[in-house]
Amino acid sequence: MSALPPGFIPTSDVLEGRLSGADVRRLELAYGNEELLYGLDVLGLAGPFSRVTPWELEDERGVRRINASGYAATPFGEMPPAITDFMQAFLRENRAMGLPQQSTGPWRAALQANLVRLLARELPSHADSQVFFCSSGTEAIEGALKFAKAWRPKAKFQISFASGYHGKTLGSLSLTPNPEYQDIFRPLVPGALTSPYGDLDALRSLIRRVGPGNVGCVVIEPIQGEGGVNIPPAGFLRGVGELCRQHGITVIADEIQTGLGRTGHWFESAAQGLDADIITLAKPLGGGMTAVGATIVRAPIYKKMLGGLSSKRHSNTFGGGALAMAVGMKSLEYLIENDLPARSARLGEQGLARLQALQARFPKLLQAVRGQGMLFALQFQPMVGVPLPGPLKELVFEATAILALRELHGAGVMANLSLSSKRTVRLTPALDMPQDVFDTMFDRVEAFVQTHPNARDLLTRTPPQVTARLAAFAASKPKKRTPSDG
């Protein structure tokens, strides 16, 4: 056996913990996304972190924190035993092909059937729908856009909604109306239009203005996650579906963050009365251990793009791989057997009630709180309370959430920023987080709020050297910021 070249890092060094935290940060800064990791390092958030339990992580100093981060992609926490034990059994016992690209595969076949049956319980019109697998949420959206385009090829426009987020590959980015992410990549995919979220009259007017026959699809999140957990008015999604059905416009429900139990329902769009033509799934389907995306499509639309000799018009190298499909199956089983959507709804009510009580007591820190199931948002007041010009205002808004994230981290809770809502921090705890851990998490959030009764405390309690390094970093890396949060 040949020796590894000088400088190569053996897998055993990583597996057995011989790569120190300092080594990890040095390598990431040298060879990875240096700017992002530098900013996290300045804030003391860069890690690396190790698993203590599925719901708690530990830094290299031994400090433990409850993990409510992960952007909803760790539905059962870090390395959940239900999934890792199954993966070990799969690796020992599976004999099916790993990548059945030009043949049938039992794991893919079974997961396709299970997903369609699960969806058809909520929306019987999908009983004969078909599934296309990929490896991420943005790929699922890209596939959905192609299905919609093939179904109505002469249509020029696709409509999404303000503050929405659908991914960062070119097609999904074109429907993510955020100049911070879009501008450097222009021209984007032509025909992307934006309508105010929650305003059915505005959508109706936009469709009328461009002509209903010119609209290929409407893409909608049933609850906007990156937008800051924006919950639409009652009846909005149902109205979107009725309006689009009237004009033959394909509706794509982006359930990548909301689907499979996060919001207390299997499919949040269905719970709100929308019978979408295409549903995209990803994050929870991989159980926090593998990359799985899925696009579920009505059969006539599916066959229009992938029918007959055109069945290779859209393909994916790793989508449908046996390990990913097996983990997807096990994740669905675990969700069903433990009735996690119902549990998410129940704990979500408890958590939101605690946040609402805190907002009422500390309105100078918390402008608003929102939640649905195990998806929570804390929207902070600006930490500088005087009027500021646009670019500086947006920078202060962004810094407000960043420093709130840092202070929550110090209080023992790991949270998420919201990419399209600058003053908002989200909590996306595991759906099976034990009640006592869940309660402790909110105890820590409450302790954080009590010690920061005013938004300016986020700034005054930050060490001056950290503030100075962040300011220098921000000044050296100017970027166009998206107006948000008023």
C-alpha positions as CSV (number, residue, x, y, z in Angstrom):
1,M,0.0,0.0,0.0
2,S,1.4,3.4,-0.9
3,A,2.0,6.0,1.7
4,L,-0.1,9.2,1.7
5,P,1.8,12.2,0.3
6,P,3.4,14.6,2.7
7,G,0.8,17.0,4.2
8,F,-2.2,14.8,3.6
9,I,-4.4,14.5,6.6
10,P,-5.4,10.8,7.3
11,T,-9.0,10.0,8.0
12,S,-7.9,8.5,11.3
13,D,-6.7,11.9,12.5
14,V,-10.2,13.3,12.1
15,L,-12.1,10.3,13.2
16,E,-10.0,9.9,16.4
17,G,-10.0,13.6,17.2
18,R,-6.3,14.3,16.6
19,L,-7.1,17.4,14.6
20,S,-7.2,20.2,17.1
21,G,-9.8,23.0,17.0
22,A,-7.0,25.5,16.1
23,D,-6.0,23.2,13.2
24,V,-9.6,23.0,12.0
25,R,-10.0,26.8,12.0
26,R,-6.6,27.3,10.3
27,L,-7.4,24.9,7.5
28,E,-10.9,26.2,7.0
29,L,-9.6,29.8,6.8
30,A,-6.9,28.8,4.4
31,Y,-8.9,26.6,2.0
32,G,-12.6,27.3,2.7
33,N,-15.0,30.2,2.8
34,E,-12.5,32.4,4.6
35,E,-14.6,35.5,4.9
36,L,-17.6,33.8,6.5
37,L,-15.4,31.7,8.8
38,Y,-13.4,34.8,9.9
39,G,-16.6,36.6,10.9
40,L,-17.8,33.6,12.9
41,D,-14.4,33.4,14.5
42,V,-14.5,37.0,15.6
43,L,-17.9,36.4,17.2
44,G,-16.7,33.2,18.9
45,L,-19.1,31.1,17.0
46,A,-16.8,29.2,14.6
47,G,-16.3,26.1,16.7
48,P,-15.6,23.3,15.9
49,F,-18.3,21.7,18.0
50,S,-18.8,18.1,19.0
51,R,-21.9,16.2,19.8
52,V,-22.8,15.4,23.5
53,T,-26.4,14.3,22.8
54,P,-28.5,14.8,19.7
55,W,-29.7,18.1,21.2
56,E,-26.5,19.4,22.8
57,L,-23.1,20.4,21.4
58,E,-19.8,21.1,23.1
59,D,-17.0,23.4,22.2
60,E,-13.3,22.7,22.6
61,R,-13.3,24.2,26.1
62,G,-16.1,21.8,27.2
63,V,-18.9,24.4,27.2
64,R,-22.2,22.8,26.3
65,R,-25.0,24.5,24.4
66,I,-28.5,23.5,23.3
67,N,-28.6,23.3,19.5
68,A,-31.5,25.2,17.9
69,S,-29.6,26.0,14.8
70,G,-29.1,23.8,11.7
71,Y,-31.7,25.7,9.6
72,A,-34.3,23.0,10.1
73,A,-32.0,20.3,8.4
74,T,-31.4,18.4,11.6
75,P,-35.0,17.2,12.5
76,F,-33.8,14.7,15.1
77,G,-30.7,16.5,16.3
78,E,-27.0,15.7,15.6
79,M,-26.3,12.1,14.7
80,P,-29.6,10.8,16.0
81,P,-29.3,7.1,17.1
82,A,-32.5,6.1,15.3
83,I,-30.8,7.1,12.0
84,T,-27.2,6.2,12.7
85,D,-28.1,2.8,14.0
86,F,-30.1,2.2,10.9
87,M,-27.2,3.5,8.7
88,Q,-24.9,1.0,10.3
89,A,-27.3,-1.9,9.6
90,F,-27.7,-0.6,6.0
91,L,-23.9,-0.7,5.5
92,R,-23.7,-4.2,6.9
93,E,-26.7,-5.7,5.2
94,N,-27.7,-3.9,2.0
95,R,-27.0,-5.6,-1.3
96,A,-28.8,-3.3,-3.6
97,M,-26.9,-1.1,-6.0
98,G,-25.5,2.1,-4.5
99,L,-26.3,4.3,-7.5
100,P,-29.0,2.7,-9.7
101,Q,-28.8,5.4,-12.5
102,Q,-29.9,3.2,-15.4
103,S,-32.0,0.6,-13.5
104,T,-34.6,0.2,-10.9
105,G,-33.6,0.4,-7.3
106,P,-35.6,-0.9,-4.3
107,W,-34.8,2.0,-1.9
108,R,-35.7,4.6,-4.5
109,A,-38.9,2.8,-5.4
110,A,-40.0,2.4,-1.8
111,L,-39.3,6.0,-0.9
112,Q,-41.1,7.3,-4.0
113,A,-44.2,5.2,-3.1
114,N,-44.1,6.3,0.6
115,L,-43.8,10.0,-0.2
116,V,-46.7,9.9,-2.7
117,R,-48.9,7.9,-0.2
118,L,-48.1,10.4,2.6
119,L,-48.9,13.4,0.4
120,A,-52.1,11.7,-0.9
121,R,-53.4,11.3,2.7
122,E,-53.5,15.1,2.9
123,L,-54.2,15.8,-0.8
124,P,-56.0,12.9,-2.6
125,S,-55.5,14.6,-6.0
126,H,-51.8,13.5,-5.7
127,A,-52.5,9.8,-5.5
128,D,-50.8,9.2,-8.9
129,S,-48.1,11.8,-8.6
130,Q,-44.5,11.0,-9.4
131,V,-41.2,11.9,-7.6
132,F,-37.8,13.2,-8.8
133,F,-35.0,12.9,-6.3
134,C,-31.9,15.1,-6.0
135,S,-29.5,16.2,-3.3
136,S,-30.6,19.5,-2.0
137,G,-33.5,22.0,-1.7
138,T,-32.3,24.3,-4.4
139,E,-32.0,21.4,-6.8
140,A,-35.5,20.4,-6.0
141,I,-36.7,24.0,-6.9
142,E,-34.6,23.9,-10.1
143,G,-36.4,20.7,-11.1
144,A,-39.8,22.2,-10.2
145,L,-39.1,25.2,-12.4
146,K,-38.2,23.0,-15.4
147,F,-41.3,20.8,-14.9
148,A,-43.4,24.0,-14.9
149,K,-41.7,25.4,-17.9
150,A,-42.1,22.2,-19.9
151,W,-45.8,22.1,-19.0
152,R,-46.4,25.7,-20.3
153,P,-43.4,26.3,-22.6
154,K,-44.6,29.6,-24.1
155,A,-45.1,31.3,-20.8
156,K,-42.5,34.0,-20.1
157,F,-42.9,34.7,-16.4
158,Q,-42.5,33.0,-13.0
159,I,-43.8,34.7,-9.9
160,S,-42.4,34.5,-6.4
161,F,-42.9,36.7,-3.3
162,A,-41.1,39.5,-1.5
163,S,-38.8,38.2,1.3
164,G,-39.0,34.7,-0.1
165,Y,-36.1,32.3,-0.3
166,H,-35.8,29.4,-2.7
167,G,-32.0,28.8,-3.0
168,K,-28.9,30.1,-4.6
169,T,-28.4,28.2,-7.8
170,L,-29.3,30.4,-10.8
171,G,-32.9,29.5,-11.3
172,S,-33.9,29.4,-7.6
173,L,-31.8,32.6,-7.0
174,S,-33.8,34.4,-9.7
175,L,-36.9,33.8,-7.6
176,T,-35.2,34.8,-4.4
177,P,-35.7,38.6,-4.5
178,N,-32.6,39.7,-2.5
179,P,-30.1,42.1,-4.2
180,E,-27.4,41.0,-1.8
181,Y,-27.4,37.6,-3.4
182,Q,-28.6,38.4,-6.9
183,D,-26.8,41.5,-8.1
184,I,-23.4,40.1,-8.9
185,F,-24.9,37.3,-10.9
186,R,-27.1,39.4,-13.2
187,P,-28.5,38.9,-15.7
188,L,-30.5,36.2,-14.0
189,V,-33.0,33.8,-15.5
190,P,-35.4,36.2,-17.4
191,G,-39.1,36.5,-16.4
192,A,-38.8,36.4,-12.6
193,L,-41.5,38.7,-11.1
194,T,-42.1,39.5,-7.4
195,S,-45.4,40.0,-5.6
196,P,-46.0,41.1,-2.0
197,Y,-46.4,38.1,0.3
198,G,-49.8,37.7,1.8
199,D,-51.5,40.2,-0.6
200,L,-53.9,38.2,-2.9
201,D,-55.1,41.3,-4.7
202,A,-51.6,42.3,-5.6
203,L,-51.0,38.9,-7.1
204,R,-54.2,39.0,-9.0
205,S,-53.3,42.5,-10.4
206,L,-49.8,41.2,-11.4
207,I,-51.2,38.2,-13.3
208,R,-53.7,40.4,-15.0
209,R,-51.0,43.0,-16.0
210,V,-48.7,40.4,-17.7
211,G,-51.5,38.2,-19.0
212,P,-52.5,34.9,-17.3
213,G,-51.3,32.9,-20.3
214,N,-47.8,34.3,-19.9
215,V,-47.3,33.1,-16.3
216,G,-45.7,29.7,-16.2
217,C,-45.8,29.2,-12.4
218,V,-46.2,30.7,-9.0
219,V,-43.6,29.6,-6.4
220,I,-44.6,30.1,-2.7
221,E,-43.4,29.1,0.8
222,P,-46.4,28.4,3.0
223,I,-44.4,30.1,5.8
224,Q,-41.4,32.2,4.9
225,G,-38.4,30.8,6.8
226,E,-35.5,33.0,5.8
227,G,-37.8,35.9,5.6
228,G,-38.2,35.7,9.4
229,V,-41.0,33.1,9.9
230,N,-43.6,35.2,8.1
231,I,-47.0,33.6,8.4
232,P,-49.5,34.6,5.7
233,P,-53.0,35.8,6.4
234,A,-55.7,33.1,6.7
235,G,-57.0,32.1,3.3
236,F,-54.1,33.5,1.4
237,L,-52.6,30.2,0.2
238,R,-56.1,28.8,-0.6
239,G,-56.7,32.0,-2.6
240,V,-53.4,31.6,-4.5
241,G,-54.4,28.1,-5.5
242,E,-57.9,29.1,-6.7
243,L,-56.5,32.0,-8.7
244,C,-53.9,29.9,-10.4
245,R,-56.2,27.1,-11.1
246,Q,-58.6,29.5,-12.7
247,H,-55.9,30.5,-15.2
248,G,-54.1,27.2,-15.6
249,I,-50.9,28.4,-13.8
250,T,-48.8,25.8,-12.1
251,V,-48.3,26.3,-8.4
252,I,-45.1,25.1,-6.7
253,A,-45.2,24.8,-2.9
254,D,-41.7,25.2,-1.5
255,E,-41.9,22.9,1.6
256,I,-38.2,22.5,2.0
257,Q,-38.2,24.1,5.5
258,T,-41.8,23.8,6.5
259,G,-42.6,20.3,5.3
260,L,-42.6,16.9,7.1
261,G,-43.6,18.2,10.6
262,R,-41.6,21.3,11.3
263,T,-44.7,23.5,11.5
264,G,-46.9,21.0,13.1
265,H,-48.3,19.6,9.9
266,W,-47.0,17.1,7.3
267,F,-47.4,19.7,4.6
268,E,-48.0,23.3,5.7
269,S,-49.3,24.3,2.3
270,A,-52.0,21.6,2.4
271,A,-52.9,22.6,6.0
272,Q,-53.5,26.1,4.7
273,G,-55.8,24.9,1.9
274,L,-53.4,24.9,-1.0
275,D,-53.5,21.9,-3.4
276,A,-50.2,22.7,-5.2
277,D,-49.2,21.0,-8.4
278,I,-45.6,20.5,-7.4
279,I,-44.2,20.2,-3.9
280,T,-40.5,20.4,-3.1
281,L,-39.0,18.7,0.0
282,A,-35.4,18.4,1.3
283,K,-34.1,19.4,4.8
284,P,-35.8,16.9,7.2
285,L,-35.9,14.1,4.6
286,G,-32.1,13.4,5.1
287,G,-32.5,13.0,8.9
288,G,-29.6,15.4,9.4
289,M,-27.2,12.7,8.1
290,T,-27.5,12.6,4.3
291,A,-28.4,15.0,1.4
292,V,-31.9,14.3,0.0
293,G,-34.2,16.5,-2.1
294,A,-37.5,15.6,-3.7
295,T,-39.8,17.2,-6.2
296,I,-43.3,15.6,-6.2
297,V,-45.2,16.4,-9.4
298,R,-48.6,15.7,-10.8
299,A,-48.4,12.9,-13.3
300,P,-49.4,14.8,-16.4
301,I,-46.8,17.5,-15.7
302,Y,-44.1,15.0,-14.9
303,K,-44.7,13.1,-18.1
304,K,-44.8,16.2,-20.2
305,M,-41.1,16.8,-19.3
306,L,-39.9,13.2,-18.9
307,G,-42.1,11.2,-21.2
308,G,-40.9,8.7,-23.7
309,L,-37.6,9.2,-25.4
310,S,-37.3,12.6,-23.5
311,S,-37.1,10.8,-20.1
312,K,-33.4,12.0,-19.8
313,R,-34.2,15.7,-20.2
314,H,-33.5,16.2,-16.5
315,S,-31.2,13.9,-14.5
316,N,-29.1,13.9,-11.3
317,T,-26.0,11.9,-10.7
318,F,-26.5,11.2,-7.0
319,G,-30.3,11.7,-6.6
320,G,-31.9,8.3,-5.8
321,G,-28.7,6.8,-4.4
322,A,-29.4,3.9,-2.1
323,L,-28.0,5.3,1.1
324,A,-29.8,8.6,0.7
325,M,-33.1,6.8,-0.1
326,A,-32.7,4.5,2.8
327,V,-32.2,7.3,5.2
328,G,-35.1,9.2,3.7
329,M,-37.3,6.1,4.3
330,K,-36.1,5.8,7.9
331,S,-36.7,9.5,8.6
332,L,-40.3,9.2,7.4
333,E,-40.8,6.1,9.6
334,Y,-39.4,7.9,12.6
335,L,-41.6,11.0,12.0
336,I,-44.7,8.8,11.7
337,E,-44.0,6.3,14.5
338,N,-43.3,9.2,16.9
339,D,-46.1,11.4,15.6
340,L,-43.6,14.3,15.4
341,P,-45.8,16.7,13.5
342,A,-48.4,16.6,16.4
343,R,-45.6,16.9,18.9
344,S,-44.1,19.8,17.0
345,A,-47.5,21.6,17.2
346,R,-47.9,21.0,20.9
347,L,-44.4,22.1,21.9
348,G,-44.6,25.0,19.4
349,E,-47.6,26.4,21.3
350,Q,-45.6,26.2,24.5
351,G,-42.6,27.9,23.1
352,L,-44.5,30.6,21.3
353,A,-46.4,31.4,24.5
354,R,-43.1,31.9,26.3
355,L,-41.7,34.1,23.6
356,Q,-44.9,36.2,23.5
357,A,-44.7,36.8,27.3
358,L,-41.1,37.9,26.9
359,Q,-41.9,40.3,24.1
360,A,-44.7,41.8,26.2
361,R,-42.3,42.3,29.1
362,F,-39.3,43.5,27.1
363,P,-40.6,45.5,24.1
364,K,-37.4,47.6,24.0
365,L,-35.5,44.5,23.0
366,L,-38.0,42.4,21.1
367,Q,-40.1,44.1,18.5
368,A,-42.0,41.0,17.6
369,V,-41.9,37.2,18.0
370,R,-43.5,34.6,15.7
371,G,-43.8,30.9,15.6
372,Q,-45.5,27.9,14.0
373,G,-44.7,24.5,15.4
374,M,-40.9,24.2,16.0
375,L,-40.1,27.2,13.9
376,F,-39.6,30.3,16.0
377,A,-38.5,33.9,15.3
378,L,-37.3,36.7,17.6
379,Q,-37.3,40.0,15.8
380,F,-35.2,42.6,17.6
381,Q,-35.4,46.3,17.9
382,P,-32.6,48.2,16.2
383,M,-29.7,48.5,18.6
384,V,-29.1,52.1,17.5
385,G,-32.4,53.9,18.1
386,V,-31.8,57.0,16.0
387,P,-32.7,57.5,12.3
388,L,-29.8,56.5,10.0
389,P,-29.3,56.7,6.2
390,G,-30.2,53.6,4.2
391,P,-26.9,51.7,3.9
392,L,-25.9,52.4,7.5
393,K,-29.4,51.5,8.7
394,E,-29.2,48.1,7.0
395,L,-25.7,47.5,8.4
396,V,-27.0,48.3,11.9
397,F,-30.0,46.0,11.4
398,E,-27.6,43.2,10.3
399,A,-25.3,43.8,13.2
400,T,-28.3,43.7,15.6
401,A,-29.1,40.1,14.7
402,I,-25.4,39.1,14.6
403,L,-24.8,40.3,18.1
404,A,-28.1,38.8,19.3
405,L,-26.9,35.5,17.9
406,R,-23.6,35.9,19.8
407,E,-25.3,36.7,23.1
408,L,-27.7,33.8,22.8
409,H,-24.7,31.6,22.1
410,G,-23.2,32.9,25.4
411,A,-26.4,32.1,27.1
412,G,-26.2,28.5,26.0
413,V,-28.4,28.4,22.9
414,M,-27.3,28.1,19.3
415,A,-29.6,29.8,16.8
416,N,-29.9,30.8,13.2
417,L,-29.7,34.1,11.4
418,S,-32.5,34.9,8.8
419,L,-31.1,35.7,5.4
420,S,-33.9,38.0,4.3
421,S,-34.8,39.6,7.6
422,K,-31.9,41.3,9.1
423,R,-33.0,41.8,12.7
424,T,-34.4,38.3,13.1
425,V,-32.9,35.3,14.8
426,R,-34.6,31.9,14.4
427,L,-34.8,28.8,16.6
428,T,-35.2,25.5,14.8
429,P,-34.9,22.8,17.5
430,A,-35.1,19.1,16.8
431,L,-38.6,17.9,16.5
432,D,-37.9,15.1,19.1
433,M,-36.1,17.4,21.6
434,P,-37.0,16.1,25.1
435,Q,-39.4,18.2,27.1
436,D,-36.8,19.0,29.8
437,V,-34.2,20.1,27.2
438,F,-36.9,22.2,25.4
439,D,-37.8,23.9,28.6
440,T,-34.2,24.6,29.5
441,M,-33.7,26.1,26.1
442,F,-36.4,28.6,26.7
443,D,-35.2,29.2,30.2
444,R,-31.9,30.2,28.7
445,V,-33.6,32.4,26.1
446,E,-35.5,34.1,28.9
447,A,-32.2,34.6,30.9
448,F,-30.7,36.2,27.8
449,V,-33.6,38.6,27.4
450,Q,-33.7,39.5,31.0
451,T,-30.0,40.5,30.9
452,H,-30.5,42.5,27.7
453,P,-33.7,44.5,28.4
454,N,-32.9,47.1,25.7
455,A,-31.6,46.4,22.2
456,R,-28.7,48.8,22.8
457,D,-27.5,46.3,25.4
458,L,-26.5,44.0,22.5
459,L,-23.9,46.5,21.6
460,T,-22.8,47.8,25.0
461,R,-22.3,44.2,26.4
462,T,-20.2,43.2,23.4
463,P,-16.4,43.5,24.2
464,P,-15.0,46.6,22.5
465,Q,-12.3,44.6,20.8
466,V,-14.9,42.4,19.2
467,T,-16.9,45.4,18.1
468,A,-13.8,47.0,16.6
469,R,-12.9,43.8,14.7
470,L,-16.4,43.4,13.3
471,A,-16.5,47.1,12.3
472,A,-13.2,46.8,10.5
473,F,-14.3,43.5,8.8
474,A,-17.6,45.1,7.6
475,A,-15.8,48.2,6.4
476,S,-13.3,46.2,4.4
477,K,-16.0,44.1,2.7
478,P,-18.7,46.5,1.4
479,K,-21.7,44.8,-0.1
480,K,-25.2,45.8,-1.2
481,R,-27.6,45.2,1.5
482,T,-31.3,44.4,1.2
483,P,-33.8,46.8,2.7
484,S,-35.7,44.9,5.4
485,D,-37.6,45.2,8.6
486,G,-38.6,48.8,8.1
